């Protein structure tokens, strides 16, 4: 089964290192699934990274993040790669140097 991945990414002003949010649509033969609010982070010259939606919870007195959706490993990697590709395309397209 082939799945098309569509990305709608928006740069945002938020507390660093959060720099963008992406909505991901997985187009399957039987319909579409949309995953909203995937986060993109960028910090101190490190390569940017992306995550699927997650929520902070308190566990043993510490804040931890719990995933809201699980995807098969290969699909997860493809989704995160597509998000980062779109982020870099937008970021690099805005450079004026």
C-alpha positions in Angstrom: 0.0 0.0 0.0 1.4 3.4 -1.0 0.9 6.4 1.3 1.4 9.9 0.1 2.6 12.4 2.7 1.6 16.1 2.5 3.0 18.7 4.8 1.5 22.1 5.7 4.2 23.9 7.8 4.0 27.2 9.5 6.9 29.1 11.1 5.8 30.4 14.5 7.1 32.7 17.2 7.3 30.6 20.3 9.5 29.8 23.2 12.8 28.5 21.8 13.7 26.0 20.6 10.2 25.6 19.0 10.3 27.3 15.6 7.5 25.7 13.5 4.4 23.5 13.6 3.3 21.1 10.8 0.1 19.4 10.0 0.7 16.1 8.1 -1.8 14.5 5.9 -1.4 10.8 5.1 -3.2 10.0 1.9 -4.1 6.3 1.6 -6.2 4.5 -0.9 -9.1 4.4 1.6 -9.0 8.1 2.6 -6.9 10.6 4.5 -5.6 10.9 8.0 -4.4 14.2 9.3 -1.9 14.5 12.2 -1.9 18.1 13.6 0.7 20.0 15.4 3.9 18.2 14.8 6.7 20.3 16.3 9.9 21.5 14.7 12.8 22.6 16.9 16.1 24.4 16.2 18.7 25.2 18.8 22.2 26.7 19.0 23.3 25.9 15.4 22.3 22.2 15.8 20.4 20.5 13.0 16.7 21.0 13.3 14.6 18.1 14.5 10.9 17.2 14.4 8.5 15.3 16.7 5.0 13.9 16.3 2.4 15.4 18.6 3.1 14.8 22.3 1.9 16.1 25.7 3.8 16.9 28.8 2.9 14.9 32.0 4.3 14.8 35.5 5.9 11.4 36.3 7.9 10.8 39.5 8.1 14.6 40.0 9.6 15.3 36.6 8.1 16.5 33.3 8.1 13.9 30.6 6.5 13.9 27.1 4.1 11.2 26.0 3.4 10.6 22.3 -0.2 11.1 21.2 0.1 8.9 18.1 2.3 6.0 17.2 3.3 5.2 13.6 5.2 2.2 12.2 9.0 3.0 12.3 9.5 3.5 8.5 6.4 5.7 8.2 7.4 7.7 11.3 10.8 8.3 9.8 9.3 9.3 6.4 6.9 11.7 8.0 9.6 13.4 10.1 12.0 13.6 7.1 9.3 15.2 5.0 8.6 17.8 7.8 12.2 18.7 8.1 12.6 18.9 4.3 9.8 21.4 4.1 11.1 23.3 7.1 14.6 23.6 5.5 13.0 24.6 2.2 11.1 27.4 3.8 14.0 28.5 6.1 16.6 28.5 3.4 14.3 30.2 0.9 14.0 33.2 3.3 17.7 33.8 3.6 19.0 37.0 2.0 22.7 36.3 2.1 
